[in-house]
């Protein structure tokens, strides 16, 4: 699905607001800390639990990485929008 630069910019702004939201940060940090504690308390003889903890940590980081990617895509879209507006302005000036 192709999205317009304007749509990508808005999604990027929403993603930034999410990353900067104190409740999101608190929840993310709490889950991260829980998984860190689970890692420390995991028995080396329990490979299934260790694997679940690792997968959980990977998923948590993947969520944050994906939201960050949306922020970055929104920033790129904003640059594209400005370039398009500049090009449109030049076309009007040339005519």
C-alpha atoms as an extended CHARMM CRD file, in Angstrom:
* protein
*
        95  EXT
         1         1  UNK       CA              0.0000000000        0.0000000000        0.0000000000  PROA      1               0.0000000000
         2         2  UNK       CA              1.5090000000        3.2850000000       -1.1450000000  PROA      2               0.0000000000
         3         3  UNK       CA              1.0990000000        6.1540000000        1.2710000000  PROA      3               0.0000000000
         4         4  UNK       CA              1.3670000000        9.8240000000        0.4800000000  PROA      4               0.0000000000
         5         5  UNK       CA              4.1750000000       11.8320000000        2.0390000000  PROA      5               0.0000000000
         6         6  UNK       CA              1.5500000000       13.7460000000        4.0200000000  PROA      6               0.0000000000
         7         7  UNK       CA              0.1670000000       10.5170000000        5.4710000000  PROA      7               0.0000000000
         8         8  UNK       CA              3.6570000000        9.2550000000        6.3120000000  PROA      8               0.0000000000
         9         9  UNK       CA              4.4710000000       12.5780000000        7.9810000000  PROA      9               0.0000000000
        10        10  UNK       CA              1.3470000000       12.3700000000       10.1630000000  PROA      10              0.0000000000
        11        11  UNK       CA              2.1130000000        8.7600000000       11.1130000000  PROA      11              0.0000000000
        12        12  UNK       CA              5.6430000000        9.8350000000       12.0070000000  PROA      12              0.0000000000
        13        13  UNK       CA              4.2870000000       12.5760000000       14.2520000000  PROA      13              0.0000000000
        14        14  UNK       CA              1.9770000000       10.0640000000       15.9430000000  PROA      14              0.0000000000
        15        15  UNK       CA              4.8800000000        7.6550000000       16.4110000000  PROA      15              0.0000000000
        16        16  UNK       CA              7.0230000000       10.3990000000       17.9590000000  PROA      16              0.0000000000
        17        17  UNK       CA              4.2030000000       11.3020000000       20.3410000000  PROA      17              0.0000000000
        18        18  UNK       CA              3.9860000000        7.6460000000       21.3340000000  PROA      18              0.0000000000
        19        19  UNK       CA              7.7170000000        7.3420000000       21.9860000000  PROA      19              0.0000000000
        20        20  UNK       CA              7.6890000000       10.5490000000       24.0200000000  PROA      20              0.0000000000
        21        21  UNK       CA              4.5550000000        9.6150000000       25.9590000000  PROA      21              0.0000000000
        22        22  UNK       CA              5.4800000000        9.1670000000       29.6430000000  PROA      22              0.0000000000
        23        23  UNK       CA              3.0740000000        6.2400000000       30.0690000000  PROA      23              0.0000000000
        24        24  UNK       CA              4.5350000000        4.4260000000       27.0720000000  PROA      24              0.0000000000
        25        25  UNK       CA              8.0650000000        5.0170000000       28.3480000000  PROA      25              0.0000000000
        26        26  UNK       CA              7.0890000000        3.8080000000       31.8060000000  PROA      26              0.0000000000
        27        27  UNK       CA              5.3970000000        0.6830000000       30.4370000000  PROA      27              0.0000000000
        28        28  UNK       CA              8.2850000000       -0.1000000000       28.1050000000  PROA      28              0.0000000000
        29        29  UNK       CA             10.8400000000        0.3680000000       30.8810000000  PROA      29              0.0000000000
        30        30  UNK       CA              8.7850000000       -1.7560000000       33.2880000000  PROA      30              0.0000000000
        31        31  UNK       CA              8.5540000000       -4.6530000000       30.8330000000  PROA      31              0.0000000000
        32        32  UNK       CA             12.2490000000       -4.3060000000       30.0060000000  PROA      32              0.0000000000
        33        33  UNK       CA             13.1690000000       -4.3610000000       33.7020000000  PROA      33              0.0000000000
        34        34  UNK       CA             10.9050000000       -7.3600000000       34.3080000000  PROA      34              0.0000000000
        35        35  UNK       CA             12.6280000000       -9.2530000000       31.5040000000  PROA      35              0.0000000000
        36        36  UNK       CA             16.0550000000       -8.2760000000       32.8510000000  PROA      36              0.0000000000
        37        37  UNK       CA             15.1010000000       -9.6220000000       36.2820000000  PROA      37              0.0000000000
        38        38  UNK       CA             13.6970000000      -12.7690000000       34.6860000000  PROA      38              0.0000000000
        39        39  UNK       CA             17.0040000000      -13.2200000000       32.8760000000  PROA      39              0.0000000000
        40        40  UNK       CA             18.9630000000      -12.9750000000       36.1210000000  PROA      40              0.0000000000
        41        41  UNK       CA             16.6790000000      -15.3740000000       37.9570000000  PROA      41              0.0000000000
        42        42  UNK       CA             16.4330000000      -17.9150000000       35.1380000000  PROA      42              0.0000000000
        43        43  UNK       CA             18.0020000000      -21.2590000000       35.8900000000  PROA      43              0.0000000000
        44        44  UNK       CA             20.6670000000      -22.2770000000       33.3910000000  PROA      44              0.0000000000
        45        45  UNK       CA             18.9910000000      -25.6940000000       33.4420000000  PROA      45              0.0000000000
        46        46  UNK       CA             15.7550000000      -24.2490000000       32.0110000000  PROA      46              0.0000000000
        47        47  UNK       CA             16.4750000000      -23.6400000000       28.3190000000  PROA      47              0.0000000000
        48        48  UNK       CA             12.7750000000      -23.2490000000       27.4410000000  PROA      48              0.0000000000
        49        49  UNK       CA             12.3320000000      -20.3760000000       29.8990000000  PROA      49              0.0000000000
        50        50  UNK       CA             15.6040000000      -18.7730000000       28.7700000000  PROA      50              0.0000000000
        51        51  UNK       CA             14.4970000000      -18.9620000000       25.1530000000  PROA      51              0.0000000000
        52        52  UNK       CA             11.1250000000      -17.3690000000       25.9870000000  PROA      52              0.0000000000
        53        53  UNK       CA             12.8400000000      -14.5330000000       27.8250000000  PROA      53              0.0000000000
        54        54  UNK       CA             15.1800000000      -13.9180000000       24.9000000000  PROA      54              0.0000000000
        55        55  UNK       CA             12.3070000000      -13.9310000000       22.4110000000  PROA      55              0.0000000000
        56        56  UNK       CA             10.3420000000      -11.5480000000       24.6350000000  PROA      56              0.0000000000
        57        57  UNK       CA             13.2890000000       -9.1390000000       24.8340000000  PROA      57              0.0000000000
        58        58  UNK       CA             13.7170000000       -9.3150000000       21.0650000000  PROA      58              0.0000000000
        59        59  UNK       CA             10.0350000000       -8.5970000000       20.4980000000  PROA      59              0.0000000000
        60        60  UNK       CA             10.0850000000       -5.6590000000       22.9020000000  PROA      60              0.0000000000
        61        61  UNK       CA             13.0460000000       -4.1480000000       21.0580000000  PROA      61              0.0000000000
        62        62  UNK       CA             11.3770000000       -4.8540000000       17.6970000000  PROA      62              0.0000000000
        63        63  UNK       CA              8.3030000000       -2.8800000000       18.7380000000  PROA      63              0.0000000000
        64        64  UNK       CA             10.3950000000        0.1000000000       19.7660000000  PROA      64              0.0000000000
        65        65  UNK       CA             12.5070000000       -0.1740000000       16.6100000000  PROA      65              0.0000000000
        66        66  UNK       CA              9.3870000000       -0.2260000000       14.4070000000  PROA      66              0.0000000000
        67        67  UNK       CA              7.9070000000        2.8520000000       16.0970000000  PROA      67              0.0000000000
        68        68  UNK       CA             11.2730000000        4.6070000000       15.7270000000  PROA      68              0.0000000000
        69        69  UNK       CA             11.3280000000        3.6340000000       12.0500000000  PROA      69              0.0000000000
        70        70  UNK       CA              7.9200000000        5.3120000000       11.6180000000  PROA      70              0.0000000000
        71        71  UNK       CA              9.3020000000        8.4970000000       13.2040000000  PROA      71              0.0000000000
        72        72  UNK       CA             12.2440000000        8.4690000000       10.8080000000  PROA      72              0.0000000000
        73        73  UNK       CA             10.0000000000        7.7850000000        7.8090000000  PROA      73              0.0000000000
        74        74  UNK       CA              7.8380000000       10.7470000000        8.8360000000  PROA      74              0.0000000000
        75        75  UNK       CA             10.9290000000       12.9620000000        8.9210000000  PROA      75              0.0000000000
        76        76  UNK       CA             11.9110000000       11.8020000000        5.4200000000  PROA      76              0.0000000000
        77        77  UNK       CA              8.3510000000       12.4520000000        4.2280000000  PROA      77              0.0000000000
        78        78  UNK       CA              8.5050000000       15.9700000000        5.6810000000  PROA      78              0.0000000000
        79        79  UNK       CA             11.6780000000       16.6510000000        3.6810000000  PROA      79              0.0000000000
        80        80  UNK       CA              9.9970000000       15.2690000000        0.5570000000  PROA      80              0.0000000000
        81        81  UNK       CA              6.9690000000       17.5040000000        1.1170000000  PROA      81              0.0000000000
        82        82  UNK       CA              9.1860000000       20.5750000000        1.4680000000  PROA      82              0.0000000000
        83        83  UNK       CA             11.0860000000       19.6600000000       -1.6940000000  PROA      83              0.0000000000
        84        84  UNK       CA              7.8150000000       19.1970000000       -3.6120000000  PROA      84              0.0000000000
        85        85  UNK       CA              6.5070000000       22.5380000000       -2.3670000000  PROA      85              0.0000000000
        86        86  UNK       CA              9.7550000000       24.2120000000       -3.3410000000  PROA      86              0.0000000000
        87        87  UNK       CA              9.6160000000       22.6430000000       -6.8280000000  PROA      87              0.0000000000
        88        88  UNK       CA              6.0040000000       23.7470000000       -7.2640000000  PROA      88              0.0000000000
        89        89  UNK       CA              6.9550000000       27.2660000000       -6.2650000000  PROA      89              0.0000000000
        90        90  UNK       CA              9.7810000000       27.3130000000       -8.7880000000  PROA      90              0.0000000000
        91        91  UNK       CA              7.4500000000       26.1100000000      -11.5460000000  PROA      91              0.0000000000
        92        92  UNK       CA              5.0370000000       28.9570000000      -10.8300000000  PROA      92              0.0000000000
        93        93  UNK       CA              7.8990000000       31.4280000000      -10.8540000000  PROA      93              0.0000000000
        94        94  UNK       CA              9.2730000000       30.1330000000      -14.1810000000  PROA      94              0.0000000000
        95        95  UNK       CA              5.9080000000       30.3190000000      -15.9660000000  PROA      95              0.0000000000
